[in-house]
Structures are given as structure tokens and as C-alpha cells.
Amino acid sequence: MQYDVAIIGGSYAGLSAAMPLARACRKVVIIDAGQRRNRFAEHSHGFLTQDGSRASEIVHIAKQQVLAYQTVDWDDGRVKRVEKVDGGFAVCIDATRSITAKRLIIAAGITDQLPEISGLAERWGKSIFHCPYCHGYELNQGKIGIIASSEHAAHMAMMLPDWGNTTLFLNDYPVADELLDQLTTRGVTVEKRFIQQIIGHSDVLLADGSVIQLDGIFATTKCTIAQEWIFKLGCEIEQNTMGEAIKTNAMKETSVTGIFACGDVARLGGSVPLAVGDGTMAGAAAHRSLIFG
């Protein structure tokens, strides 16, 4: 099947990218593997008109609205390979079928590499979070923990007192004395004892057996691109202490002609509102490229 645009990823960014293309009557396919990044979180916050809505419901409604356009197809599948061909790109899905498209929008998301602390993974998105703007308000100015696992954690620790009484758990992660002094001035408690396990709702069991009770914990992750075919396409990748992302310009164009990228795969430190905005830009830019080259 030949499409004008293939969108890989059917979450917030991918669905948003499809909307301007659908409204321009272009033939679009959305290929989705069903691994939405915030699938562990029950509710989404900070998105105008949807603040506090179920994260899954936002995607469900968006999918219904996008698929109401007759030129949009949906494919439940996982992309295995993408190759440049005459006139565009060939996309292999589940190693069983393929489509071709003149343009490609990558909205495939990223994978969060969590700190290796017992009890953390099963609480991820429920009582352990990555973004204070998304989840800090609901902690009701309570007791908040932040686990030092990257350079970004100390930066977040400086911010978190606006949301509650904050404790930074160093857990043997090196933080400069000057920064520790700044955190203390900000009112952050610095805990140097090792974390043994996260227990209960979000309580920290320390190596000496003592327990610090918290209302919620923040932890930074390393964002990685899990799809090997993205690297094989030759898209330029940005890397820093937070992880990796596809490099794009203001129009969400990648370094490879005809390929656009949006959402968390193309922005370190993303959110639902940013994914929606980036997706809309990517869709509009892909449409214009079909006309103006």
C-alpha cells in the first residue's frame, strides 16, 4: 500500500501529527506497537482541557477523532525495518507485511532506564514519578523524595521544594559540595545513607534499617531509543546526561530528507502538551514538504 505519510507511533505525538495531514486529505497510516510511554500513569496533568483525565482516555478519544477521517489507516504492529526507496520509504511491519510512503514521521517514543533500586519499577508512574509539573501538585505539599541518579536529579531537587518538603537521597551518587550547600539553603534535606528498598506506598527503607515515610518520590531516568532501525536510517542523534533523542530543527525535520520526528523520541524531557504541539508541527511540515519539496 502506498501512502503519502507513514507515522510510526500512535500515542499523543503520532496522533497529533496525523490530524493536519488528515485535514489536508492526505493518505496516512499510523503504525503503533501499543507501548505508550506513560502507560504506567493512571492520570495525566497539565494539558489544557484534559487536566486530570485518564491518560489512556486521552489517547482513546484522539484515536477515534483521527480515524474518523477516511484517508487515515491504523496498523497495530511493530516496525522491524525501514529502508529508503525510490519516491520515499518502505516500512516492514512485524516481518509479515510492508507499506511504502513518500514521507516518514517517527513518533516511536523512548525507553526509560530506571535506577536499579528494589521496589522502584513496580511503583513507577503510581507513586514514583519523573516530572514535578505532571505529578507534583497532587502530592499536596507533602513529603517528597528525589533519588540522585544523574546530574539532572540535583537540578530537580532545587525545584521540588515548591511542591513539598524535599529530601534528596544521594545513594552514593557524587554531588559537588557547592551544590549541596545550595540545596541546603533551598531547604532540601540531604540524606547520605544508602537506599535498600522502596516499600509501602513510597517509603524508603535505608540500609541501616530505618524507614523514611514519603508521599511520593521523583527519580530521573536515562532515555534510550530502542528501535535499531532509527539508527540504521542515519538520523542524527543528540546525546547528553539525560539520554538520547533524534535531532530535529524547528520544523521537526531530521537530518535525513523526508523524515520528521516528534514526541519523546525527539525531545529530552517531554510531556503530553509538548508531544501534542511537536506532533502538530511535524504533521504540518510533512504536508508542506509534499508540496514544496
KEZAKOL-323842 format. One record per residue (C-alpha): residue number from 1; x, y, z. Coordinates in nm, 4 decimals. Layout:
BEGIN
nutor num=NUM	c1=X	c2=Y	c3=Z .
...
END
This chain:
BEGIN
nutor num=1	c1=0.0000	c2=0.0000	c3=0.0000 .
nutor num=2	c1=0.1307	c2=0.3442	c3=-0.0971 .
nutor num=3	c1=0.0792	c2=0.6335	c3=0.1462 .
nutor num=4	c1=0.1694	c2=0.9988	c3=0.1461 .
nutor num=5	c1=0.2933	c2=0.9753	c3=0.5052 .
nutor num=6	c1=0.3637	c2=0.6867	c3=0.7412 .
nutor num=7	c1=0.3574	c2=0.7775	c3=1.1100 .
nutor num=8	c1=0.5375	c2=0.5332	c3=1.3376 .
nutor num=9	c1=0.3886	c2=0.5637	c3=1.6850 .
nutor num=10	c1=0.0218	c2=0.6174	c3=1.7720 .
nutor num=11	c1=0.0389	c2=0.7989	c3=2.1016 .
nutor num=12	c1=-0.0011	c2=1.1735	c3=2.1662 .
nutor num=13	c1=0.2627	c2=1.2944	c3=1.9186 .
nutor num=14	c1=0.1776	c2=1.0494	c3=1.6417 .
nutor num=15	c1=-0.1951	c2=1.1145	c3=1.6586 .
nutor num=16	c1=-0.1357	c2=1.4890	c3=1.6638 .
nutor num=17	c1=0.0884	c2=1.4584	c3=1.3572 .
nutor num=18	c1=-0.1883	c2=1.2748	c3=1.1734 .
nutor num=19	c1=-0.4509	c2=1.5440	c3=1.2286 .
nutor num=20	c1=-0.3221	c2=1.8206	c3=0.9950 .
nutor num=21	c1=-0.2411	c2=1.5589	c3=0.7312 .
nutor num=22	c1=-0.5900	c2=1.4103	c3=0.7555 .
nutor num=23	c1=-0.7453	c2=1.7539	c3=0.7271 .
nutor num=24	c1=-0.5358	c2=1.8121	c3=0.4159 .
nutor num=25	c1=-0.6923	c2=1.4934	c3=0.2696 .
nutor num=26	c1=-0.3594	c2=1.3138	c3=0.2538 .
nutor num=27	c1=-0.3359	c2=0.9345	c3=0.2703 .
nutor num=28	c1=-0.1841	c2=0.8462	c3=0.6096 .
nutor num=29	c1=-0.1085	c2=0.5283	c3=0.8029 .
nutor num=30	c1=-0.0369	c2=0.5208	c3=1.1760 .
nutor num=31	c1=0.1646	c2=0.2189	c3=1.2874 .
nutor num=32	c1=0.1504	c2=0.1555	c3=1.6615 .
nutor num=33	c1=0.3042	c2=-0.1147	c3=1.8813 .
nutor num=34	c1=0.0887	c2=-0.0287	c3=2.1841 .
nutor num=35	c1=0.3717	c2=0.0786	c3=2.4171 .
nutor num=36	c1=0.2691	c2=0.4305	c3=2.5189 .
nutor num=37	c1=0.5407	c2=0.5762	c3=2.7443 .
nutor num=38	c1=0.3050	c2=0.6966	c3=3.0198 .
nutor num=39	c1=0.1046	c2=0.3713	c3=3.0241 .
nutor num=40	c1=0.2079	c2=0.3264	c3=3.3882 .
nutor num=41	c1=0.0410	c2=0.6528	c3=3.4954 .
nutor num=42	c1=-0.3327	c2=0.6491	c3=3.5549 .
nutor num=43	c1=-0.3947	c2=1.0203	c3=3.5086 .
nutor num=44	c1=-0.2427	c2=1.2992	c3=3.3001 .
nutor num=45	c1=-0.1983	c2=1.6546	c3=3.4257 .
nutor num=46	c1=-0.1060	c2=1.9910	c3=3.2789 .
nutor num=47	c1=-0.2747	c2=1.9508	c3=2.9385 .
nutor num=48	c1=-0.5374	c2=2.2203	c3=2.8847 .
nutor num=49	c1=-0.8984	c2=2.0860	c3=2.8773 .
nutor num=50	c1=-0.7683	c2=1.7417	c3=2.9872 .
nutor num=51	c1=-0.6089	c2=1.8148	c3=3.3260 .
nutor num=52	c1=-0.6685	c2=1.5120	c3=3.5495 .
nutor num=53	c1=-0.8114	c2=1.2956	c3=3.2708 .
nutor num=54	c1=-0.7127	c2=0.9322	c3=3.2417 .
nutor num=55	c1=-0.4019	c2=0.9135	c3=3.0248 .
nutor num=56	c1=-0.5453	c2=0.6193	c3=2.8316 .
nutor num=57	c1=-0.8740	c2=0.8023	c3=2.7703 .
nutor num=58	c1=-0.6987	c2=1.0997	c3=2.6091 .
nutor num=59	c1=-0.5346	c2=0.8649	c3=2.3592 .
nutor num=60	c1=-0.8594	c2=0.6724	c3=2.3039 .
nutor num=61	c1=-1.0573	c2=0.9864	c3=2.2189 .
nutor num=62	c1=-0.7779	c2=1.1214	c3=1.9991 .
nutor num=63	c1=-0.7608	c2=0.7936	c3=1.8063 .
nutor num=64	c1=-1.1364	c2=0.7970	c3=1.7479 .
nutor num=65	c1=-1.1245	c2=1.1532	c3=1.6197 .
nutor num=66	c1=-0.8279	c2=1.0954	c3=1.3881 .
nutor num=67	c1=-0.9668	c2=0.7705	c3=1.2447 .
nutor num=68	c1=-1.2943	c2=0.9462	c3=1.1626 .
nutor num=69	c1=-1.1063	c2=1.0894	c3=0.8630 .
nutor num=70	c1=-1.1405	c2=0.8494	c3=0.5709 .
nutor num=71	c1=-0.7834	c2=0.8941	c3=0.4485 .
nutor num=72	c1=-0.6274	c2=0.7655	c3=0.7743 .
nutor num=73	c1=-0.5475	c2=0.3985	c3=0.8329 .
nutor num=74	c1=-0.4368	c2=0.2320	c3=1.1561 .
nutor num=75	c1=-0.1998	c2=-0.0652	c3=1.1813 .
nutor num=76	c1=-0.1433	c2=-0.2493	c3=1.5101 .
nutor num=77	c1=0.2109	c2=-0.3653	c3=1.4588 .
nutor num=78	c1=0.5775	c2=-0.3195	c3=1.5346 .
nutor num=79	c1=0.8114	c2=-0.1726	c3=1.2750 .
nutor num=80	c1=1.1026	c2=-0.4066	c3=1.2103 .
nutor num=81	c1=1.2817	c2=-0.2300	c3=0.9273 .
nutor num=82	c1=1.2674	c2=0.0935	c3=0.7282 .
nutor num=83	c1=1.4524	c2=0.1419	c3=0.4012 .
nutor num=84	c1=1.4887	c2=0.4327	c3=0.1631 .
nutor num=85	c1=1.3434	c2=0.3509	c3=-0.1761 .
nutor num=86	c1=1.2641	c2=0.5470	c3=-0.4910 .
nutor num=87	c1=0.9975	c2=0.8015	c3=-0.4026 .
nutor num=88	c1=1.0162	c2=0.7580	c3=-0.0272 .
nutor num=89	c1=1.0418	c2=0.4774	c3=0.2268 .
nutor num=90	c1=0.9496	c2=0.1119	c3=0.2618 .
nutor num=91	c1=0.8332	c2=0.0117	c3=0.6091 .
nutor num=92	c1=0.8353	c2=-0.3535	c3=0.7167 .
nutor num=93	c1=0.5790	c2=-0.4307	c3=0.9897 .
nutor num=94	c1=0.6069	c2=-0.7404	c3=1.2130 .
nutor num=95	c1=0.8255	c2=-0.9011	c3=0.9419 .
nutor num=96	c1=0.4991	c2=-1.0064	c3=0.7707 .
nutor num=97	c1=0.3885	c2=-0.7083	c3=0.5625 .
nutor num=98	c1=0.5134	c2=-0.3776	c3=0.4287 .
nutor num=99	c1=0.3910	c2=-0.0395	c3=0.3110 .
nutor num=100	c1=0.5558	c2=0.2473	c3=0.1260 .
nutor num=101	c1=0.5253	c2=0.6172	c3=0.1970 .
nutor num=102	c1=0.6592	c2=0.9384	c3=0.0478 .
nutor num=103	c1=0.7342	c2=1.0822	c3=0.3919 .
nutor num=104	c1=0.8040	c2=0.9341	c3=0.7340 .
nutor num=105	c1=0.7199	c2=1.0744	c3=1.0789 .
nutor num=106	c1=0.8888	c2=0.8990	c3=1.3698 .
nutor num=107	c1=0.6874	c2=0.9281	c3=1.6914 .
nutor num=108	c1=0.8009	c2=0.5976	c3=1.8373 .
nutor num=109	c1=0.8793	c2=0.7209	c3=2.1869 .
nutor num=110	c1=1.1696	c2=0.6217	c3=2.4081 .
nutor num=111	c1=1.2501	c2=0.3656	c3=2.6758 .
nutor num=112	c1=1.3102	c2=0.4772	c3=3.0356 .
nutor num=113	c1=1.6072	c2=0.3129	c3=3.2042 .
nutor num=114	c1=1.5184	c2=0.3269	c3=3.5733 .
nutor num=115	c1=1.7636	c2=0.3388	c3=3.8634 .
nutor num=116	c1=1.8341	c2=-0.0160	c3=3.9844 .
nutor num=117	c1=1.6652	c2=0.0075	c3=4.3236 .
nutor num=118	c1=1.4437	c2=-0.2704	c3=4.4550 .
nutor num=119	c1=1.0767	c2=-0.1721	c3=4.4624 .
nutor num=120	c1=1.1104	c2=0.1223	c3=4.2249 .
nutor num=121	c1=0.9973	c2=-0.0266	c3=3.8931 .
nutor num=122	c1=0.6630	c2=-0.1618	c3=4.0209 .
nutor num=123	c1=0.5751	c2=0.1827	c3=4.1616 .
nutor num=124	c1=0.6805	c2=0.3757	c3=3.8503 .
nutor num=125	c1=0.4041	c2=0.6116	c3=3.7382 .
nutor num=126	c1=0.1985	c2=0.5379	c3=4.0507 .
nutor num=127	c1=0.3931	c2=0.6808	c3=4.3455 .
nutor num=128	c1=0.7309	c2=0.7312	c3=4.1786 .
nutor num=129	c1=0.7432	c2=0.9940	c3=3.9042 .
nutor num=130	c1=0.9764	c2=1.1714	c3=3.6637 .
nutor num=131	c1=0.8124	c2=1.5147	c3=3.6187 .
nutor num=132	c1=0.7059	c2=1.7504	c3=3.9001 .
nutor num=133	c1=0.4957	c2=1.9600	c3=3.6629 .
nutor num=134	c1=0.2968	c2=1.6476	c3=3.5772 .
nutor num=135	c1=0.2598	c2=1.4975	c3=3.9253 .
nutor num=136	c1=0.3965	c2=1.7322	c3=4.1930 .
nutor num=137	c1=0.0761	c2=1.9235	c3=4.2671 .
nutor num=138	c1=-0.1141	c2=1.6096	c3=4.3666 .
nutor num=139	c1=0.1358	c2=1.5438	c3=4.6482 .
nutor num=140	c1=-0.0357	c2=1.8281	c3=4.8347 .
nutor num=141	c1=0.2784	c2=1.9953	c3=4.9693 .
nutor num=142	c1=0.3660	c2=1.6697	c3=5.1436 .
nutor num=143	c1=0.6909	c2=1.4837	c3=5.1970 .
nutor num=144	c1=0.8777	c2=1.4326	c3=4.8698 .
nutor num=145	c1=1.1870	c2=1.2305	c3=4.7891 .
nutor num=146	c1=1.4233	c2=1.2673	c3=4.4938 .
nutor num=147	c1=1.6798	c2=0.9969	c3=4.4177 .
nutor num=148	c1=2.0173	c2=1.1154	c3=4.2890 .
nutor num=149	c1=2.0906	c2=0.9017	c3=3.9846 .
nutor num=150	c1=2.2021	c2=1.1637	c3=3.7304 .
nutor num=151	c1=2.3247	c2=1.5214	c3=3.7053 .
nutor num=152	c1=1.9658	c2=1.6279	c3=3.6378 .
nutor num=153	c1=1.8495	c2=1.4962	c3=3.9775 .
nutor num=154	c1=2.0226	c2=1.7751	c3=4.1704 .
nutor num=155	c1=1.8637	c2=2.0310	c3=3.9384 .
nutor num=156	c1=1.5223	c2=1.8773	c3=4.0067 .
nutor num=157	c1=1.5941	c2=1.8757	c3=4.3801 .
nutor num=158	c1=1.6361	c2=2.2539	c3=4.3645 .
nutor num=159	c1=1.2885	c2=2.2817	c3=4.2114 .
nutor num=160	c1=1.0956	c2=2.0339	c3=4.4245 .
nutor num=161	c1=1.0575	c2=2.2447	c3=4.7443 .
nutor num=162	c1=0.7861	c2=2.4363	c3=4.5564 .
nutor num=163	c1=0.5831	c2=2.1132	c3=4.5732 .
nutor num=164	c1=0.6645	c2=1.9976	c3=4.9244 .
nutor num=165	c1=0.9166	c2=1.9111	c3=5.1946 .
nutor num=166	c1=1.2019	c2=1.7638	c3=4.9898 .
nutor num=167	c1=1.4680	c2=1.5055	c3=5.0728 .
nutor num=168	c1=1.7499	c2=1.4281	c3=4.8281 .
nutor num=169	c1=1.8766	c2=1.0713	c3=4.8611 .
nutor num=170	c1=2.2373	c2=1.0735	c3=4.7394 .
nutor num=171	c1=2.2609	c2=0.6927	c3=4.7389 .
nutor num=172	c1=2.6359	c2=0.7246	c3=4.6802 .
nutor num=173	c1=2.5888	c2=0.9478	c3=4.3728 .
nutor num=174	c1=2.8550	c2=1.2249	c3=4.3664 .
nutor num=175	c1=2.7191	c2=1.5782	c3=4.4102 .
nutor num=176	c1=2.9533	c2=1.8773	c3=4.4428 .
nutor num=177	c1=2.9771	c2=2.0384	c3=4.7879 .
nutor num=178	c1=2.8849	c2=2.3770	c3=4.6412 .
nutor num=179	c1=2.5624	c2=2.2352	c3=4.5021 .
nutor num=180	c1=2.4866	c2=2.0593	c3=4.8300 .
nutor num=181	c1=2.5198	c2=2.3960	c3=5.0050 .
nutor num=182	c1=2.2740	c2=2.5497	c3=4.7572 .
nutor num=183	c1=2.0283	c2=2.2661	c3=4.8183 .
nutor num=184	c1=2.0535	c2=2.3136	c3=5.1933 .
nutor num=185	c1=1.9878	c2=2.6867	c3=5.1533 .
nutor num=186	c1=1.6822	c2=2.5950	c3=4.9446 .
nutor num=187	c1=1.5543	c2=2.3852	c3=5.2350 .
nutor num=188	c1=1.6327	c2=2.0439	c3=5.0897 .
nutor num=189	c1=1.7314	c2=1.7697	c3=5.3351 .
nutor num=190	c1=2.0300	c2=1.5735	c3=5.2052 .
nutor num=191	c1=2.0220	c2=1.2039	c3=5.3023 .
nutor num=192	c1=2.3578	c2=1.0257	c3=5.2636 .
nutor num=193	c1=2.2583	c2=0.6789	c3=5.3855 .
nutor num=194	c1=2.2128	c2=0.4090	c3=5.1217 .
nutor num=195	c1=1.8707	c2=0.3063	c3=4.9921 .
nutor num=196	c1=1.7983	c2=-0.0629	c3=5.0401 .
nutor num=197	c1=1.4451	c2=-0.0760	c3=4.9002 .
nutor num=198	c1=1.1281	c2=0.1203	c3=4.8267 .
nutor num=199	c1=0.8414	c2=-0.0202	c3=5.0353 .
nutor num=200	c1=0.4754	c2=0.0568	c3=5.1059 .
nutor num=201	c1=0.3284	c2=0.3421	c3=4.9045 .
nutor num=202	c1=0.6558	c2=0.5289	c3=4.8572 .
nutor num=203	c1=0.8585	c2=0.4798	c3=5.1739 .
nutor num=204	c1=1.2355	c2=0.4461	c3=5.1667 .
nutor num=205	c1=1.3950	c2=0.1613	c3=5.3603 .
nutor num=206	c1=1.7568	c2=0.2563	c3=5.4260 .
nutor num=207	c1=2.0483	c2=0.0165	c3=5.4602 .
nutor num=208	c1=2.0640	c2=0.0694	c3=5.8371 .
nutor num=209	c1=1.7026	c2=-0.0490	c3=5.8710 .
nutor num=210	c1=1.5407	c2=0.2903	c3=5.9271 .
nutor num=211	c1=1.2435	c2=0.3993	c3=5.7185 .
nutor num=212	c1=1.1643	c2=0.7458	c3=5.5811 .
nutor num=213	c1=0.7952	c2=0.7849	c3=5.5003 .
nutor num=214	c1=0.7133	c2=0.9885	c3=5.1893 .
nutor num=215	c1=0.4056	c2=1.0888	c3=4.9913 .
nutor num=216	c1=0.5863	c2=1.0474	c3=4.6603 .
nutor num=217	c1=0.9283	c2=1.0067	c3=4.5044 .
nutor num=218	c1=1.0865	c2=1.1511	c3=4.1926 .
nutor num=219	c1=1.3590	c2=0.9715	c3=4.0005 .
nutor num=220	c1=1.5400	c2=1.0659	c3=3.6848 .
nutor num=221	c1=1.5739	c2=0.8078	c3=3.4097 .
nutor num=222	c1=1.8029	c2=0.7692	c3=3.1149 .
nutor num=223	c1=1.6034	c2=0.7909	c3=2.7937 .
nutor num=224	c1=1.7127	c2=0.5493	c3=2.5223 .
nutor num=225	c1=1.5970	c2=0.4828	c3=2.1687 .
nutor num=226	c1=1.5173	c2=0.1126	c3=2.1476 .
nutor num=227	c1=1.4444	c2=0.0925	c3=1.7741 .
nutor num=228	c1=1.7592	c2=-0.0128	c3=1.5887 .
nutor num=229	c1=1.6083	c2=0.0839	c3=1.2531 .
nutor num=230	c1=1.6171	c2=0.4523	c3=1.3570 .
nutor num=231	c1=1.9963	c2=0.4387	c3=1.3825 .
nutor num=232	c1=2.0236	c2=0.2479	c3=1.0543 .
nutor num=233	c1=1.8326	c2=0.5263	c3=0.8759 .
nutor num=234	c1=2.1174	c2=0.7604	c3=0.9652 .
nutor num=235	c1=1.9177	c2=1.0187	c3=1.1611 .
nutor num=236	c1=2.1488	c2=1.2370	c3=1.3697 .
nutor num=237	c1=2.1124	c2=1.1597	c3=1.7397 .
nutor num=238	c1=2.1607	c2=1.4055	c3=2.0253 .
nutor num=239	c1=2.3061	c2=1.2703	c3=2.3492 .
nutor num=240	c1=2.3563	c2=1.4146	c3=2.6953 .
nutor num=241	c1=2.3305	c2=1.3022	c3=3.0583 .
nutor num=242	c1=1.9520	c2=1.2640	c3=3.0237 .
nutor num=243	c1=1.9816	c2=1.0186	c3=2.7364 .
nutor num=244	c1=1.9377	c2=1.0314	c3=2.3620 .
nutor num=245	c1=1.6905	c2=1.1792	c3=2.1135 .
nutor num=246	c1=1.6598	c2=1.2296	c3=1.7400 .
nutor num=247	c1=1.7893	c2=1.5745	c3=1.6462 .
nutor num=248	c1=1.5337	c2=1.7914	c3=1.4645 .
nutor num=249	c1=1.5044	c2=2.1533	c3=1.3561 .
nutor num=250	c1=1.2184	c2=2.3893	c3=1.4437 .
nutor num=251	c1=1.0000	c2=2.2240	c3=1.1769 .
nutor num=252	c1=1.0708	c2=1.8777	c3=1.3277 .
nutor num=253	c1=1.2793	c2=1.7737	c3=1.0261 .
nutor num=254	c1=1.5572	c2=1.5254	c3=1.0967 .
nutor num=255	c1=1.8973	c2=1.5172	c3=0.9285 .
nutor num=256	c1=1.7555	c2=1.2725	c3=0.6711 .
nutor num=257	c1=1.5479	c2=1.4299	c3=0.3949 .
nutor num=258	c1=1.1859	c2=1.3220	c3=0.4071 .
nutor num=259	c1=1.1964	c2=1.2078	c3=0.7694 .
nutor num=260	c1=1.0407	c2=1.4055	c3=1.0548 .
nutor num=261	c1=1.0358	c2=1.3196	c3=1.4256 .
nutor num=262	c1=0.8245	c2=1.4330	c3=1.7199 .
nutor num=263	c1=0.7326	c2=1.3475	c3=2.0762 .
nutor num=264	c1=0.9668	c2=1.2000	c3=2.3345 .
nutor num=265	c1=1.1858	c2=1.0335	c3=2.0706 .
nutor num=266	c1=1.2804	c2=1.3823	c3=1.9526 .
nutor num=267	c1=1.2762	c2=1.5792	c3=2.2793 .
nutor num=268	c1=1.4532	c2=1.5026	c3=2.6057 .
nutor num=269	c1=1.2268	c2=1.5868	c3=2.8973 .
nutor num=270	c1=0.8936	c2=1.5758	c3=2.7156 .
nutor num=271	c1=0.5312	c2=1.5876	c3=2.8297 .
nutor num=272	c1=0.1866	c2=1.5357	c3=2.6798 .
nutor num=273	c1=0.1347	c2=1.9058	c3=2.5851 .
nutor num=274	c1=0.4804	c2=1.9253	c3=2.4257 .
nutor num=275	c1=0.4235	c2=1.5983	c3=2.2381 .
nutor num=276	c1=0.0939	c2=1.7279	c3=2.1001 .
nutor num=277	c1=0.2499	c2=2.0559	c3=1.9880 .
nutor num=278	c1=0.5512	c2=1.8868	c3=1.8312 .
nutor num=279	c1=0.3288	c2=1.6353	c3=1.6564 .
nutor num=280	c1=0.1127	c2=1.9059	c3=1.5034 .
nutor num=281	c1=0.4238	c2=2.0817	c3=1.3726 .
nutor num=282	c1=0.5653	c2=1.7580	c3=1.2293 .
nutor num=283	c1=0.2396	c2=1.6779	c3=1.0503 .
nutor num=284	c1=0.2060	c2=2.0242	c3=0.9010 .
nutor num=285	c1=0.5728	c2=2.0296	c3=0.7969 .
nutor num=286	c1=0.5479	c2=1.6869	c3=0.6335 .
nutor num=287	c1=0.2432	c2=1.8054	c3=0.4388 .
nutor num=288	c1=0.4206	c2=2.1181	c3=0.3165 .
nutor num=289	c1=0.7214	c2=1.9125	c3=0.2096 .
nutor num=290	c1=0.4942	c2=1.7087	c3=-0.0172 .
nutor num=291	c1=0.4022	c2=2.0295	c3=-0.1978 .
nutor num=292	c1=0.7171	c2=2.2361	c3=-0.1920 .
nutor num=293	c1=0.9758	c2=1.9587	c3=-0.1786 .
END
